Amino acid sequence: QVQLVESGGGLVQAGGSLRLSCAASGLTFNRPTMGWFRQAPGKERELVASMSWSEGMTYYADSVKGRFTISRDNAKNTVYLQMNSLKPEDTAVYYCNRDPPTFSWGQGTQVTVSS
């Protein structure tokens, strides 16, 4: 059974940076496109970034393009999300999952950006 554990969230001022990590266990990591999703209070969960297994293709939502960078370490079964120039509207719980999401969701990691 696939387990996803997100970490690295926290409270940061606008303009600051955070690096999120997602440790995945129980899967063959080399193949799936993995993504980072977020859910703000009262809003639906949305995909913010994803990376194909070959690392040749990435996707970024327009709202984070140029500020967030997704990366992965297949040997460590870990996906990262480097978030720079954070804005208050980036406040949300961040999750990783396959893109499209097929695994059970982890607990997520809270990111709070103060103005």
Rosetta constraint file for C-alpha pairs under 8 A:
AtomPair CA 1 CA 25 HARMONIC 8.00 0.50
AtomPair CA 1 CA 26 HARMONIC 5.49 0.50
AtomPair CA 1 CA 27 HARMONIC 7.53 0.50
AtomPair CA 2 CA 24 HARMONIC 6.96 0.50
AtomPair CA 2 CA 25 HARMONIC 5.62 0.50
AtomPair CA 2 CA 26 HARMONIC 4.50 0.50
AtomPair CA 2 CA 27 HARMONIC 5.77 0.50
AtomPair CA 2 CA 103 HARMONIC 6.58 0.50
AtomPair CA 2 CA 104 HARMONIC 7.32 0.50
AtomPair CA 3 CA 24 HARMONIC 5.70 0.50
AtomPair CA 3 CA 25 HARMONIC 5.24 0.50
AtomPair CA 3 CA 26 HARMONIC 6.42 0.50
AtomPair CA 3 CA 103 HARMONIC 7.94 0.50
AtomPair CA 3 CA 104 HARMONIC 7.30 0.50
AtomPair CA 3 CA 106 HARMONIC 6.97 0.50
AtomPair CA 4 CA 22 HARMONIC 6.46 0.50
AtomPair CA 4 CA 23 HARMONIC 5.78 0.50
AtomPair CA 4 CA 24 HARMONIC 4.66 0.50
AtomPair CA 4 CA 25 HARMONIC 6.66 0.50
AtomPair CA 4 CA 96 HARMONIC 7.15 0.50
AtomPair CA 4 CA 97 HARMONIC 7.39 0.50
AtomPair CA 4 CA 104 HARMONIC 7.87 0.50
AtomPair CA 4 CA 105 HARMONIC 6.93 0.50
AtomPair CA 4 CA 106 HARMONIC 5.08 0.50
AtomPair CA 5 CA 22 HARMONIC 5.45 0.50
AtomPair CA 5 CA 23 HARMONIC 5.20 0.50
AtomPair CA 5 CA 24 HARMONIC 6.53 0.50
AtomPair CA 5 CA 106 HARMONIC 5.67 0.50
AtomPair CA 5 CA 107 HARMONIC 6.94 0.50
AtomPair CA 5 CA 108 HARMONIC 7.21 0.50
AtomPair CA 6 CA 20 HARMONIC 7.11 0.50
AtomPair CA 6 CA 21 HARMONIC 5.65 0.50
AtomPair CA 6 CA 22 HARMONIC 4.38 0.50
AtomPair CA 6 CA 23 HARMONIC 6.51 0.50
AtomPair CA 6 CA 94 HARMONIC 7.82 0.50
AtomPair CA 6 CA 95 HARMONIC 6.51 0.50
AtomPair CA 6 CA 96 HARMONIC 6.99 0.50
AtomPair CA 6 CA 106 HARMONIC 6.92 0.50
AtomPair CA 6 CA 107 HARMONIC 7.07 0.50
AtomPair CA 6 CA 108 HARMONIC 5.36 0.50
AtomPair CA 6 CA 109 HARMONIC 5.72 0.50
AtomPair CA 7 CA 20 HARMONIC 5.75 0.50
AtomPair CA 7 CA 21 HARMONIC 5.29 0.50
AtomPair CA 7 CA 22 HARMONIC 6.45 0.50
AtomPair CA 7 CA 108 HARMONIC 7.39 0.50
AtomPair CA 7 CA 109 HARMONIC 5.54 0.50
AtomPair CA 8 CA 18 HARMONIC 7.03 0.50
AtomPair CA 8 CA 19 HARMONIC 5.92 0.50
AtomPair CA 8 CA 20 HARMONIC 4.47 0.50
AtomPair CA 8 CA 21 HARMONIC 6.08 0.50
AtomPair CA 8 CA 109 HARMONIC 6.86 0.50
AtomPair CA 9 CA 18 HARMONIC 6.89 0.50
AtomPair CA 9 CA 19 HARMONIC 7.48 0.50
AtomPair CA 9 CA 20 HARMONIC 6.23 0.50
AtomPair CA 9 CA 109 HARMONIC 5.20 0.50
AtomPair CA 9 CA 110 HARMONIC 5.18 0.50
AtomPair CA 9 CA 111 HARMONIC 4.85 0.50
AtomPair CA 9 CA 112 HARMONIC 7.87 0.50
AtomPair CA 10 CA 18 HARMONIC 7.83 0.50
AtomPair CA 10 CA 109 HARMONIC 7.89 0.50
AtomPair CA 10 CA 110 HARMONIC 6.14 0.50
AtomPair CA 10 CA 111 HARMONIC 5.06 0.50
AtomPair CA 10 CA 112 HARMONIC 6.12 0.50
AtomPair CA 11 CA 111 HARMONIC 6.18 0.50
AtomPair CA 11 CA 112 HARMONIC 4.74 0.50
AtomPair CA 11 CA 113 HARMONIC 5.92 0.50
AtomPair CA 11 CA 114 HARMONIC 7.35 0.50
AtomPair CA 12 CA 16 HARMONIC 6.03 0.50
AtomPair CA 12 CA 17 HARMONIC 7.33 0.50
AtomPair CA 12 CA 18 HARMONIC 7.86 0.50
AtomPair CA 12 CA 111 HARMONIC 7.89 0.50
AtomPair CA 12 CA 112 HARMONIC 6.33 0.50
AtomPair CA 12 CA 113 HARMONIC 5.03 0.50
AtomPair CA 12 CA 114 HARMONIC 6.27 0.50
AtomPair CA 13 CA 86 HARMONIC 7.65 0.50
AtomPair CA 13 CA 113 HARMONIC 5.36 0.50
AtomPair CA 13 CA 114 HARMONIC 4.78 0.50
AtomPair CA 13 CA 115 HARMONIC 6.19 0.50
AtomPair CA 14 CA 85 HARMONIC 6.90 0.50
AtomPair CA 14 CA 86 HARMONIC 5.31 0.50
AtomPair CA 14 CA 87 HARMONIC 5.03 0.50
AtomPair CA 14 CA 88 HARMONIC 6.30 0.50
AtomPair CA 14 CA 113 HARMONIC 5.70 0.50
AtomPair CA 14 CA 114 HARMONIC 5.69 0.50
AtomPair CA 14 CA 115 HARMONIC 5.34 0.50
AtomPair CA 15 CA 84 HARMONIC 6.99 0.50
AtomPair CA 15 CA 85 HARMONIC 4.11 0.50
AtomPair CA 15 CA 86 HARMONIC 4.86 0.50
AtomPair CA 15 CA 87 HARMONIC 6.43 0.50
AtomPair CA 16 CA 84 HARMONIC 6.15 0.50
AtomPair CA 16 CA 85 HARMONIC 5.47 0.50
AtomPair CA 16 CA 86 HARMONIC 5.49 0.50
AtomPair CA 17 CA 82 HARMONIC 7.48 0.50
AtomPair CA 17 CA 83 HARMONIC 5.37 0.50
AtomPair CA 17 CA 84 HARMONIC 4.39 0.50
AtomPair CA 17 CA 85 HARMONIC 6.22 0.50
AtomPair CA 17 CA 86 HARMONIC 6.19 0.50
AtomPair CA 18 CA 82 HARMONIC 6.17 0.50
AtomPair CA 18 CA 83 HARMONIC 5.24 0.50
AtomPair CA 18 CA 84 HARMONIC 6.74 0.50
AtomPair CA 19 CA 80 HARMONIC 6.85 0.50
AtomPair CA 19 CA 81 HARMONIC 5.60 0.50
AtomPair CA 19 CA 82 HARMONIC 4.45 0.50
AtomPair CA 19 CA 83 HARMONIC 5.97 0.50
AtomPair CA 20 CA 80 HARMONIC 5.46 0.50
AtomPair CA 20 CA 81 HARMONIC 4.97 0.50
AtomPair CA 20 CA 82 HARMONIC 6.41 0.50
AtomPair CA 20 CA 83 HARMONIC 7.88 0.50
AtomPair CA 21 CA 78 HARMONIC 6.69 0.50
AtomPair CA 21 CA 79 HARMONIC 5.77 0.50
AtomPair CA 21 CA 80 HARMONIC 4.56 0.50
AtomPair CA 21 CA 81 HARMONIC 6.57 0.50
AtomPair CA 22 CA 78 HARMONIC 5.34 0.50
AtomPair CA 22 CA 79 HARMONIC 5.03 0.50
AtomPair CA 22 CA 80 HARMONIC 6.26 0.50
AtomPair CA 22 CA 96 HARMONIC 6.35 0.50
AtomPair CA 23 CA 76 HARMONIC 7.83 0.50
AtomPair CA 23 CA 77 HARMONIC 6.03 0.50
AtomPair CA 23 CA 78 HARMONIC 4.59 0.50
AtomPair CA 23 CA 79 HARMONIC 6.74 0.50
AtomPair CA 24 CA 29 HARMONIC 7.87 0.50
AtomPair CA 24 CA 77 HARMONIC 5.46 0.50
AtomPair CA 24 CA 78 HARMONIC 6.07 0.50
AtomPair CA 25 CA 77 HARMONIC 7.04 0.50
AtomPair CA 29 CA 74 HARMONIC 6.08 0.50
AtomPair CA 29 CA 77 HARMONIC 5.90 0.50
AtomPair CA 30 CA 53 HARMONIC 5.83 0.50
AtomPair CA 30 CA 74 HARMONIC 5.92 0.50
AtomPair CA 31 CA 52 HARMONIC 7.99 0.50
AtomPair CA 31 CA 53 HARMONIC 5.13 0.50
AtomPair CA 31 CA 54 HARMONIC 7.93 0.50
AtomPair CA 32 CA 52 HARMONIC 6.83 0.50
AtomPair CA 32 CA 53 HARMONIC 5.67 0.50
AtomPair CA 32 CA 98 HARMONIC 6.34 0.50
AtomPair CA 32 CA 99 HARMONIC 7.63 0.50
AtomPair CA 33 CA 50 HARMONIC 6.72 0.50
AtomPair CA 33 CA 51 HARMONIC 5.53 0.50
AtomPair CA 33 CA 52 HARMONIC 4.21 0.50
AtomPair CA 33 CA 53 HARMONIC 5.29 0.50
AtomPair CA 33 CA 98 HARMONIC 5.80 0.50
AtomPair CA 33 CA 99 HARMONIC 5.53 0.50
AtomPair CA 34 CA 50 HARMONIC 5.48 0.50
AtomPair CA 34 CA 51 HARMONIC 5.61 0.50
AtomPair CA 34 CA 52 HARMONIC 6.64 0.50
AtomPair CA 34 CA 53 HARMONIC 7.64 0.50
AtomPair CA 34 CA 79 HARMONIC 7.52 0.50
AtomPair CA 34 CA 96 HARMONIC 7.13 0.50
AtomPair CA 34 CA 97 HARMONIC 5.81 0.50
AtomPair CA 34 CA 98 HARMONIC 4.39 0.50
AtomPair CA 34 CA 99 HARMONIC 5.31 0.50
AtomPair CA 35 CA 47 HARMONIC 6.97 0.50
AtomPair CA 35 CA 48 HARMONIC 7.47 0.50
AtomPair CA 35 CA 49 HARMONIC 5.48 0.50
AtomPair CA 35 CA 50 HARMONIC 3.83 0.50
AtomPair CA 35 CA 51 HARMONIC 6.32 0.50
AtomPair CA 35 CA 96 HARMONIC 5.57 0.50
AtomPair CA 35 CA 97 HARMONIC 5.57 0.50
AtomPair CA 35 CA 98 HARMONIC 5.80 0.50
AtomPair CA 35 CA 99 HARMONIC 5.40 0.50
AtomPair CA 36 CA 47 HARMONIC 6.08 0.50
AtomPair CA 36 CA 48 HARMONIC 5.78 0.50
AtomPair CA 36 CA 49 HARMONIC 5.33 0.50
AtomPair CA 36 CA 50 HARMONIC 6.21 0.50
AtomPair CA 36 CA 81 HARMONIC 7.41 0.50
AtomPair CA 36 CA 94 HARMONIC 6.86 0.50
AtomPair CA 36 CA 95 HARMONIC 5.67 0.50
AtomPair CA 36 CA 96 HARMONIC 4.39 0.50
AtomPair CA 36 CA 97 HARMONIC 6.56 0.50
AtomPair CA 37 CA 45 HARMONIC 6.50 0.50
AtomPair CA 37 CA 46 HARMONIC 5.34 0.50
AtomPair CA 37 CA 47 HARMONIC 4.28 0.50
AtomPair CA 37 CA 48 HARMONIC 5.41 0.50
AtomPair CA 37 CA 49 HARMONIC 7.16 0.50
AtomPair CA 37 CA 94 HARMONIC 5.68 0.50
AtomPair CA 37 CA 95 HARMONIC 5.05 0.50
AtomPair CA 37 CA 96 HARMONIC 5.87 0.50
AtomPair CA 37 CA 97 HARMONIC 7.53 0.50
AtomPair CA 38 CA 45 HARMONIC 5.43 0.50
AtomPair CA 38 CA 46 HARMONIC 5.49 0.50
AtomPair CA 38 CA 47 HARMONIC 6.58 0.50
AtomPair CA 38 CA 48 HARMONIC 6.94 0.50
AtomPair CA 38 CA 92 HARMONIC 5.84 0.50
AtomPair CA 38 CA 93 HARMONIC 5.44 0.50
AtomPair CA 38 CA 94 HARMONIC 4.27 0.50
AtomPair CA 38 CA 95 HARMONIC 5.90 0.50
AtomPair CA 39 CA 43 HARMONIC 6.24 0.50
AtomPair CA 39 CA 44 HARMONIC 5.93 0.50
AtomPair CA 39 CA 45 HARMONIC 4.27 0.50
AtomPair CA 39 CA 46 HARMONIC 6.38 0.50
AtomPair CA 39 CA 92 HARMONIC 5.23 0.50
AtomPair CA 39 CA 93 HARMONIC 5.33 0.50
AtomPair CA 39 CA 94 HARMONIC 6.58 0.50
AtomPair CA 40 CA 44 HARMONIC 7.27 0.50
AtomPair CA 40 CA 45 HARMONIC 7.34 0.50
AtomPair CA 40 CA 91 HARMONIC 6.47 0.50
AtomPair CA 40 CA 92 HARMONIC 4.20 0.50
AtomPair CA 40 CA 93 HARMONIC 6.39 0.50
AtomPair CA 41 CA 92 HARMONIC 7.04 0.50
AtomPair CA 47 CA 61 HARMONIC 7.07 0.50
AtomPair CA 48 CA 59 HARMONIC 7.88 0.50
AtomPair CA 48 CA 60 HARMONIC 5.64 0.50
AtomPair CA 48 CA 61 HARMONIC 4.94 0.50
AtomPair CA 48 CA 63 HARMONIC 7.96 0.50
AtomPair CA 48 CA 64 HARMONIC 6.91 0.50
AtomPair CA 49 CA 58 HARMONIC 7.20 0.50
AtomPair CA 49 CA 59 HARMONIC 5.26 0.50
AtomPair CA 49 CA 60 HARMONIC 4.40 0.50
AtomPair CA 49 CA 61 HARMONIC 6.30 0.50
AtomPair CA 49 CA 68 HARMONIC 7.98 0.50
AtomPair CA 49 CA 69 HARMONIC 7.82 0.50
AtomPair CA 49 CA 70 HARMONIC 6.50 0.50
AtomPair CA 50 CA 58 HARMONIC 5.59 0.50
AtomPair CA 50 CA 59 HARMONIC 5.15 0.50
AtomPair CA 50 CA 60 HARMONIC 6.79 0.50
AtomPair CA 50 CA 70 HARMONIC 6.76 0.50
AtomPair CA 50 CA 99 HARMONIC 6.85 0.50
AtomPair CA 51 CA 55 HARMONIC 5.98 0.50
AtomPair CA 51 CA 56 HARMONIC 7.78 0.50
AtomPair CA 51 CA 57 HARMONIC 5.91 0.50
AtomPair CA 51 CA 58 HARMONIC 4.49 0.50
AtomPair CA 51 CA 59 HARMONIC 6.55 0.50
AtomPair CA 51 CA 70 HARMONIC 6.82 0.50
AtomPair CA 51 CA 71 HARMONIC 7.15 0.50
AtomPair CA 51 CA 72 HARMONIC 7.93 0.50
AtomPair CA 52 CA 56 HARMONIC 6.52 0.50
AtomPair CA 52 CA 57 HARMONIC 5.46 0.50
AtomPair CA 52 CA 58 HARMONIC 6.44 0.50
AtomPair CA 58 CA 70 HARMONIC 7.81 0.50
AtomPair CA 60 CA 64 HARMONIC 6.48 0.50
AtomPair CA 60 CA 65 HARMONIC 5.50 0.50
AtomPair CA 60 CA 68 HARMONIC 7.91 0.50
AtomPair CA 61 CA 65 HARMONIC 6.07 0.50
AtomPair CA 64 CA 68 HARMONIC 5.64 0.50
AtomPair CA 67 CA 83 HARMONIC 6.10 0.50
AtomPair CA 67 CA 84 HARMONIC 5.13 0.50
AtomPair CA 67 CA 85 HARMONIC 6.08 0.50
AtomPair CA 67 CA 86 HARMONIC 7.66 0.50
AtomPair CA 68 CA 81 HARMONIC 6.69 0.50
AtomPair CA 68 CA 82 HARMONIC 5.50 0.50
AtomPair CA 68 CA 83 HARMONIC 4.49 0.50
AtomPair CA 68 CA 84 HARMONIC 6.05 0.50
AtomPair CA 69 CA 81 HARMONIC 5.65 0.50
AtomPair CA 69 CA 82 HARMONIC 5.04 0.50
AtomPair CA 69 CA 83 HARMONIC 6.61 0.50
AtomPair CA 70 CA 79 HARMONIC 7.34 0.50
AtomPair CA 70 CA 80 HARMONIC 5.67 0.50
AtomPair CA 70 CA 81 HARMONIC 4.59 0.50
AtomPair CA 70 CA 82 HARMONIC 6.38 0.50
AtomPair CA 71 CA 79 HARMONIC 5.87 0.50
AtomPair CA 71 CA 80 HARMONIC 5.16 0.50
AtomPair CA 71 CA 81 HARMONIC 6.50 0.50
AtomPair CA 72 CA 77 HARMONIC 7.62 0.50
AtomPair CA 72 CA 78 HARMONIC 5.72 0.50
AtomPair CA 72 CA 79 HARMONIC 4.22 0.50
AtomPair CA 72 CA 80 HARMONIC 5.83 0.50
AtomPair CA 73 CA 77 HARMONIC 5.93 0.50
AtomPair CA 73 CA 78 HARMONIC 5.31 0.50
AtomPair CA 73 CA 79 HARMONIC 6.35 0.50
AtomPair CA 74 CA 78 HARMONIC 6.48 0.50
AtomPair CA 79 CA 96 HARMONIC 7.93 0.50
AtomPair CA 86 CA 90 HARMONIC 6.49 0.50
AtomPair CA 86 CA 113 HARMONIC 6.75 0.50
AtomPair CA 87 CA 91 HARMONIC 7.60 0.50
AtomPair CA 87 CA 113 HARMONIC 6.11 0.50
AtomPair CA 87 CA 114 HARMONIC 7.77 0.50
AtomPair CA 87 CA 115 HARMONIC 7.54 0.50
AtomPair CA 88 CA 112 HARMONIC 7.31 0.50
AtomPair CA 88 CA 113 HARMONIC 4.66 0.50
AtomPair CA 88 CA 114 HARMONIC 5.67 0.50
AtomPair CA 88 CA 115 HARMONIC 5.97 0.50
AtomPair CA 89 CA 113 HARMONIC 7.56 0.50
AtomPair CA 90 CA 111 HARMONIC 7.51 0.50
AtomPair CA 90 CA 112 HARMONIC 7.46 0.50
AtomPair CA 90 CA 113 HARMONIC 6.72 0.50
AtomPair CA 91 CA 110 HARMONIC 7.78 0.50
AtomPair CA 91 CA 111 HARMONIC 5.35 0.50
AtomPair CA 91 CA 112 HARMONIC 4.58 0.50
AtomPair CA 91 CA 113 HARMONIC 5.47 0.50
AtomPair CA 92 CA 110 HARMONIC 6.07 0.50
AtomPair CA 92 CA 111 HARMONIC 5.51 0.50
AtomPair CA 92 CA 112 HARMONIC 6.63 0.50
AtomPair CA 93 CA 108 HARMONIC 5.85 0.50
AtomPair CA 93 CA 109 HARMONIC 5.40 0.50
AtomPair CA 93 CA 110 HARMONIC 4.35 0.50
AtomPair CA 93 CA 111 HARMONIC 5.98 0.50
AtomPair CA 94 CA 108 HARMONIC 5.28 0.50
AtomPair CA 94 CA 109 HARMONIC 5.26 0.50
AtomPair CA 94 CA 110 HARMONIC 6.24 0.50
AtomPair CA 94 CA 111 HARMONIC 7.03 0.50
AtomPair CA 95 CA 105 HARMONIC 7.30 0.50
AtomPair CA 95 CA 106 HARMONIC 6.76 0.50
AtomPair CA 95 CA 107 HARMONIC 7.46 0.50
AtomPair CA 95 CA 108 HARMONIC 4.61 0.50
AtomPair CA 95 CA 109 HARMONIC 6.71 0.50
AtomPair CA 96 CA 105 HARMONIC 7.65 0.50
AtomPair CA 96 CA 106 HARMONIC 7.57 0.50
AtomPair CA 96 CA 108 HARMONIC 7.58 0.50
AtomPair CA 97 CA 101 HARMONIC 5.39 0.50
AtomPair CA 97 CA 102 HARMONIC 7.26 0.50
AtomPair CA 97 CA 103 HARMONIC 6.30 0.50
AtomPair CA 97 CA 104 HARMONIC 7.96 0.50
AtomPair CA 97 CA 105 HARMONIC 6.88 0.50
AtomPair CA 98 CA 102 HARMONIC 6.03 0.50
AtomPair CA 98 CA 103 HARMONIC 6.57 0.50
